[in-house]
């Protein structure tokens, strides 16, 4: 089932993020999780972020629990 493999991949990514939440931040424009080093979100071009580790972990858990619903840059190629 493609849906199951998609959710498994999201769960694997969430595990990486949860293990090192200080390496990431949550975009306040679109709720994407991005690398801490970026200045603007690659998905919505927002520039306001929440870098609190507990916010990053909570968002990673939320995103891992459901299928992707947003359009990302790769979808537009």
Secondary structure per residue as TSV (DSSP state, phi and psi in degrees):
chain	resnum	aa	ss	phi	psi
A	1	X	-	360.0	122.9
A	2	X	H	-61.8	-36.7
A	3	X	H	-60.0	-43.9
A	4	X	H	-63.6	-43.0
A	5	X	H	-67.3	-34.7
A	6	X	H	-63.9	-45.5
A	7	X	H	-67.4	-35.1
A	8	X	H	-65.0	-40.2
A	9	X	H	-65.0	-41.1
A	10	X	H	-64.1	-38.3
A	11	X	H	-65.9	-38.9
A	12	X	H	-63.4	-43.4
A	13	X	H	-64.7	-39.3
A	14	X	H	-62.7	-39.3
A	15	X	H	-59.4	-41.6
A	16	X	H	-63.8	-45.2
A	17	X	H	-65.1	-44.7
A	18	X	H	-64.1	-33.5
A	19	X	H	-69.6	-26.6
A	20	X	T	-139.7	65.0
A	21	X	G	-64.2	-23.6
A	22	X	G	-73.9	-9.8
A	23	X	G	-88.5	1.7
A	24	X	E	-136.0	168.3
A	25	X	E	-150.5	162.0
A	26	X	E	-103.9	127.9
A	27	X	E	-70.3	128.5
A	28	X	T	-81.2	-7.4
A	29	X	T	-85.2	-43.0
A	30	X	T	-129.6	1.0
A	31	X	-	68.6	16.1
A	32	X	-	-74.1	154.2
A	33	X	E	-100.0	127.3
A	34	X	E	-127.9	165.3
A	35	X	E	-64.9	145.0
A	36	X	T	-61.0	-24.7
A	37	X	T	-79.0	-14.7
A	38	X	-	-74.8	148.2
A	39	X	S	-95.5	-29.8
A	40	X	S	-133.6	151.2
A	41	X	-	-70.7	129.8
A	42	X	T	-70.2	-15.3
A	43	X	T	-91.7	-46.4
A	44	X	T	-118.6	-3.4
A	45	X	-	66.4	18.6
A	46	X	-	-69.4	162.3
A	47	X	-	-131.7	12.0
A	48	X	-	-110.2	130.0
A	49	X	E	-134.5	154.7
A	50	X	E	-110.2	114.1
A	51	X	-	-104.5	12.8
A	52	X	-	-66.1	126.2
A	53	X	H	-53.8	-38.0
A	54	X	H	-67.8	-32.1
A	55	X	H	-70.5	-39.8
A	56	X	H	-63.6	-45.5
A	57	X	H	-63.7	-44.8
A	58	X	H	-61.9	-42.5
A	59	X	H	-67.9	-38.7
A	60	X	H	-61.6	-43.2
A	61	X	H	-64.4	-41.2
A	62	X	H	-63.3	-48.8
A	63	X	H	-65.4	-32.1
A	64	X	H	-72.6	-19.3
A	65	X	T	-88.4	-5.5
A	66	X	S	-144.5	163.0
A	67	X	-	-70.5	156.1
A	68	X	-	-63.8	134.3
A	69	X	-	-119.8	-10.3
A	70	X	S	-99.5	159.1
A	71	X	-	-90.7	129.8
A	72	X	-	-112.2	168.7
A	73	X	G	-54.4	-40.0
A	74	X	G	-62.8	-26.9
A	75	X	G	-70.2	-19.0
A	76	X	G	-95.0	-0.2
A	77	X	-	-77.5	360.0
